Amino acid sequence: MQTASIRADDHATIGAILFAMLTPAFFWKQANVANRECSLNLTRLFVTPEPSAVILGGAGLGTGAGLYYHWGRSLSGDSPPTPTAPKSVATEAL
């Protein structure tokens, strides 16, 4: 079992979830297209992103941030512990 790979996936997933929630909250005025009046101004189309793009962009940034966090922990010497399987009751009886 590759615990380092699982740990990297966990950090990337946690980062993706956090950033997918925090990015729209941070850029709420720019991403809140549904509550604004509709206009056909071309500059507004390029300046105002869709909310789904902000959420997916935040998830992408969070995945990268989670992986960088994992790599930083690995480089600092914080390696994941080696898992040990518990002894089964059947082998202890013998």
C-alpha positions as CSV (number, residue, x, y, z in Angstrom):
1,M,0.0,0.0,0.0
2,Q,1.4,3.4,-1.0
3,T,0.6,5.6,2.0
4,A,2.4,8.6,0.5
5,S,0.1,8.5,-2.6
6,I,-3.0,8.2,-0.5
7,R,-1.9,11.1,1.7
8,A,-1.2,13.2,-1.4
9,D,-4.7,12.4,-2.8
10,D,-6.2,13.3,0.6
11,H,-4.4,16.7,0.7
12,A,-5.4,17.5,-2.8
13,T,-9.1,16.6,-2.2
14,I,-9.2,18.6,1.0
15,G,-7.6,21.6,-0.8
16,A,-10.1,21.3,-3.7
17,I,-13.1,21.3,-1.4
18,L,-11.9,24.2,0.7
19,F,-10.9,26.4,-2.3
20,A,-14.1,25.5,-4.2
21,M,-16.1,26.9,-1.3
22,L,-13.8,29.9,-0.4
23,T,-13.1,31.2,-3.9
24,P,-16.8,32.1,-4.7
25,A,-17.1,33.6,-1.2
26,F,-14.1,35.7,-1.8
27,F,-15.1,36.8,-5.3
28,W,-18.8,36.9,-4.7
29,K,-19.4,40.4,-6.3
30,Q,-17.7,39.3,-9.5
31,A,-19.3,35.8,-9.7
32,N,-22.9,36.7,-8.7
33,V,-24.3,36.9,-12.3
34,A,-27.7,35.5,-11.4
35,N,-28.7,38.5,-9.3
36,R,-27.5,41.2,-11.7
37,E,-29.4,42.8,-14.5
38,C,-28.9,41.3,-17.9
39,S,-27.1,43.6,-20.4
40,L,-25.4,42.9,-23.7
41,N,-22.3,45.0,-22.9
42,L,-19.4,43.0,-24.3
43,T,-16.9,44.3,-21.7
44,R,-19.1,42.9,-19.0
45,L,-19.2,39.5,-20.6
46,F,-15.4,39.2,-20.3
47,V,-15.1,40.8,-16.9
48,T,-17.8,38.9,-15.0
49,P,-17.1,35.1,-14.8
50,E,-19.8,32.5,-14.4
51,P,-20.3,31.1,-10.9
52,S,-19.5,27.6,-12.0
53,A,-16.2,28.8,-13.5
54,V,-15.2,30.4,-10.2
55,I,-16.1,27.2,-8.3
56,L,-14.2,24.9,-10.6
57,G,-11.3,27.3,-10.8
58,G,-11.1,27.4,-7.0
59,A,-11.2,23.6,-6.9
60,G,-8.3,23.5,-9.4
61,L,-6.3,26.0,-7.4
62,G,-7.1,24.0,-4.2
63,T,-5.9,20.8,-5.7
64,G,-2.6,22.4,-6.5
65,A,-2.3,24.0,-3.1
66,G,-3.0,20.6,-1.4
67,L,-0.3,18.9,-3.5
68,Y,2.2,21.7,-2.7
69,Y,1.3,21.3,1.0
70,H,1.9,17.5,0.8
71,W,5.2,18.0,-1.0
72,G,6.3,20.6,1.6
73,R,5.5,18.2,4.4
74,S,7.3,15.4,2.7
75,L,10.4,17.6,2.1
76,S,10.4,18.7,5.7
77,G,10.7,15.1,6.8
78,D,7.1,14.4,7.9
79,S,6.6,11.0,6.2
80,P,3.4,9.1,6.7
81,P,3.5,6.2,9.2
82,T,3.8,2.7,7.9
83,P,0.5,0.9,8.4
84,T,0.6,-2.4,10.3
85,A,-2.2,-5.0,9.9
86,P,-3.7,-6.1,13.2
87,K,-3.2,-9.7,14.2
88,S,-6.3,-11.8,13.6
89,V,-7.9,-13.9,16.3
90,A,-7.4,-17.1,14.3
91,T,-3.6,-16.8,14.2
92,E,-3.4,-15.9,17.9
93,A,-5.3,-19.1,18.9
94,L,-2.7,-21.3,17.2
